[in-house]
Amino acid sequence: MNQCSVNHVFLTGKKQIGKSTFLKKVLAVYPKCPAGFYTVRTNAFLETSYSVHLFSAKLPEKQRIPTEENLLFLCGNPAYDPIERFNRLGCAALLHSDAPSLMIMDELGPNEGKALDFQRAVFSALDGSVPILGVLQKTEAPFLTKIRHHPQVHVFEITEENRNDEELVRHCRKILKI
């Protein structure tokens, strides 16, 4: 583990409660481009079902267009195996050569449960020297539990009552030193 004490912030809460929106509020004052990734659930790729895509955090939001190349998995399709895609896309998004001062992991969930290369990359980042701002789905899964219990991780549950709390936004920024 890294000798330098780096702290990470992970947000959790019910689906559609505003975790990613809260993450954007924390990032609003961050002047640089973070490393890491964002996942996006959309029906714009396939009109008949939802799909989840992974984008580099370095890619501007307007350029995050769902394609076959960034597809992680199809929602509700158990025959579709996302392991290889998590390992390939997720690991690539976590590698960085420009010494970032912040990493984004939005979001992590149970679908990564068997993507062992990706999990190793996540834990390597957690043990590293770059602060992480992330989102954890509120569900039980060994991978997510291990992240929640990592000694450098601070987990905050986002609720209807606190999702607009500027004091909590400032507290998260202070932990991350941004």
C-alpha positions as CSV (number, residue, x, y, z in Angstrom):
1,M,0.0,0.0,0.0
2,N,1.1,3.5,-0.7
3,Q,2.9,5.3,2.2
4,C,1.2,8.6,1.3
5,S,-2.2,8.9,2.9
6,V,-4.6,9.4,0.0
7,N,-8.3,9.4,0.6
8,H,-11.0,8.4,-1.8
9,V,-14.7,9.3,-1.8
10,F,-17.4,6.9,-3.1
11,L,-21.0,7.9,-3.3
12,T,-23.8,5.3,-3.0
13,G,-27.6,5.4,-2.8
14,K,-30.8,4.3,-4.5
15,K,-31.0,4.2,-8.3
16,Q,-31.7,7.6,-9.9
17,I,-31.3,9.4,-6.6
18,G,-28.6,11.8,-8.0
19,K,-25.3,10.1,-7.3
20,S,-23.7,11.1,-10.6
21,T,-25.2,14.6,-10.4
22,F,-23.7,15.0,-6.9
23,L,-20.3,13.8,-8.3
24,K,-20.5,16.5,-10.9
25,K,-21.1,19.1,-8.2
26,V,-18.0,17.9,-6.3
27,L,-16.1,18.2,-9.6
28,A,-17.5,21.7,-10.5
29,V,-14.4,23.5,-9.1
30,Y,-11.8,21.0,-10.3
31,P,-9.8,22.8,-13.0
32,K,-8.2,19.8,-14.7
33,C,-9.4,16.8,-16.7
34,P,-9.6,13.8,-14.4
35,A,-8.5,10.3,-15.3
36,G,-10.8,7.3,-15.0
37,F,-14.2,6.5,-16.5
38,Y,-17.9,7.2,-16.6
39,T,-20.5,4.6,-17.4
40,V,-23.7,5.6,-19.2
41,R,-27.0,3.6,-19.3
42,T,-28.9,4.4,-22.5
43,N,-31.5,3.3,-25.0
44,A,-29.9,5.4,-27.7
45,F,-27.7,2.6,-28.9
46,L,-30.4,-0.1,-29.3
47,E,-34.0,1.2,-29.4
48,T,-35.3,-2.1,-28.2
49,S,-33.3,-2.3,-24.9
50,Y,-31.0,-0.4,-22.6
51,S,-27.2,-0.8,-22.8
52,V,-24.4,0.3,-20.7
53,H,-21.3,2.0,-22.2
54,L,-17.9,3.0,-20.7
55,F,-16.2,6.3,-21.6
56,S,-12.9,7.7,-20.6
57,A,-13.3,10.6,-18.1
58,K,-10.9,12.5,-20.4
59,L,-13.5,12.4,-23.2
60,P,-15.8,15.5,-23.1
61,E,-19.4,14.7,-22.3
62,K,-20.7,15.8,-25.7
63,Q,-18.4,13.2,-27.3
64,R,-19.6,10.3,-25.2
65,I,-21.5,8.6,-28.0
66,P,-22.6,4.9,-27.4
67,T,-21.1,2.6,-29.9
68,E,-20.2,-1.1,-30.2
69,E,-16.6,-0.2,-29.2
70,N,-17.6,1.2,-25.8
71,L,-20.4,-1.2,-25.1
72,L,-20.1,-3.0,-21.7
73,F,-23.3,-5.0,-21.7
74,L,-26.9,-5.1,-22.6
75,C,-29.3,-4.7,-19.7
76,G,-31.4,-7.7,-18.9
77,N,-29.5,-10.0,-21.3
78,P,-28.0,-12.8,-19.2
79,A,-26.5,-14.4,-22.3
80,Y,-24.3,-11.4,-22.9
81,D,-21.0,-11.8,-21.0
82,P,-19.4,-8.5,-20.0
83,I,-16.2,-9.9,-18.4
84,E,-13.9,-9.4,-21.4
85,R,-15.3,-5.9,-22.1
86,F,-14.9,-4.8,-18.4
87,N,-11.4,-6.1,-18.4
88,R,-10.5,-4.4,-21.7
89,L,-12.3,-1.1,-21.5
90,G,-12.2,-0.7,-17.8
91,C,-8.5,-1.4,-17.4
92,A,-7.7,0.9,-20.4
93,A,-9.6,3.7,-18.7
94,L,-7.8,3.3,-15.4
95,L,-4.3,3.4,-17.0
96,H,-2.9,6.9,-17.2
97,S,0.4,8.3,-18.4
98,D,-0.1,11.9,-17.5
99,A,0.1,11.8,-13.7
100,P,-3.5,12.8,-13.0
101,S,-4.4,14.5,-9.7
102,L,-7.9,12.9,-9.6
103,M,-9.5,9.7,-10.9
104,I,-13.2,9.1,-11.5
105,M,-14.9,5.7,-11.2
106,D,-18.6,6.3,-12.1
107,E,-19.9,3.7,-11.5
108,L,-19.0,0.4,-10.1
109,G,-21.6,-2.4,-9.6
110,P,-22.1,-6.2,-9.4
111,N,-21.6,-6.8,-13.1
112,E,-17.9,-6.4,-12.6
113,G,-18.0,-9.4,-10.2
114,K,-16.1,-11.8,-12.5
115,A,-13.9,-9.2,-14.3
116,L,-10.8,-10.0,-12.3
117,D,-8.3,-8.0,-14.3
118,F,-10.6,-4.9,-13.9
119,Q,-11.0,-5.6,-10.2
120,R,-7.2,-5.7,-9.8
121,A,-6.9,-2.4,-11.7
122,V,-9.5,-0.8,-9.3
123,F,-7.7,-2.0,-6.2
124,S,-4.3,-1.0,-7.6
125,A,-5.8,2.5,-8.0
126,L,-7.2,2.4,-4.5
127,D,-3.8,1.6,-3.1
128,G,-2.2,4.3,-5.3
129,S,-1.4,7.9,-4.8
130,V,-4.2,9.5,-6.8
131,P,-7.5,10.4,-5.0
132,I,-10.6,8.7,-6.4
133,L,-14.1,10.1,-6.7
134,G,-16.5,7.3,-7.5
135,V,-20.0,5.9,-7.4
136,L,-20.9,2.5,-6.0
137,Q,-24.3,0.9,-6.7
138,K,-26.2,0.2,-3.5
139,T,-26.2,-3.6,-3.7
140,E,-24.4,-6.4,-2.0
141,A,-21.5,-7.9,-4.0
142,P,-18.1,-9.1,-2.7
143,F,-16.3,-6.7,-5.0
144,L,-18.3,-3.7,-3.8
145,T,-18.0,-4.7,-0.2
146,K,-14.2,-4.9,-0.4
147,I,-14.2,-1.3,-1.9
148,R,-16.5,-0.1,0.9
149,H,-14.1,-1.5,3.5
150,H,-10.9,-0.3,2.0
151,P,-9.1,1.7,4.7
152,Q,-8.7,4.8,2.5
153,V,-12.3,4.9,1.2
154,H,-15.0,7.2,2.6
155,V,-18.5,6.2,1.6
156,F,-21.4,8.7,1.6
157,E,-25.0,7.7,0.9
158,I,-26.8,10.2,-1.3
159,T,-30.4,10.7,-0.4
160,E,-33.2,13.1,-1.4
161,E,-32.4,15.0,1.8
162,N,-28.7,15.5,1.1
163,R,-28.2,15.5,-2.6
164,N,-28.2,19.3,-2.8
165,D,-26.2,19.7,0.5
166,E,-23.4,22.2,-0.3
167,E,-21.7,21.4,3.0
168,L,-21.5,17.7,2.0
169,V,-20.1,18.8,-1.4
170,R,-17.4,20.9,0.4
171,H,-16.6,18.0,2.8
172,C,-16.1,15.6,-0.2
173,R,-13.8,18.2,-1.8
174,K,-11.8,18.6,1.4
175,I,-11.3,14.8,1.7
176,L,-10.1,14.7,-2.0
177,K,-8.0,17.9,-1.6
178,I,-9.7,19.6,-4.6
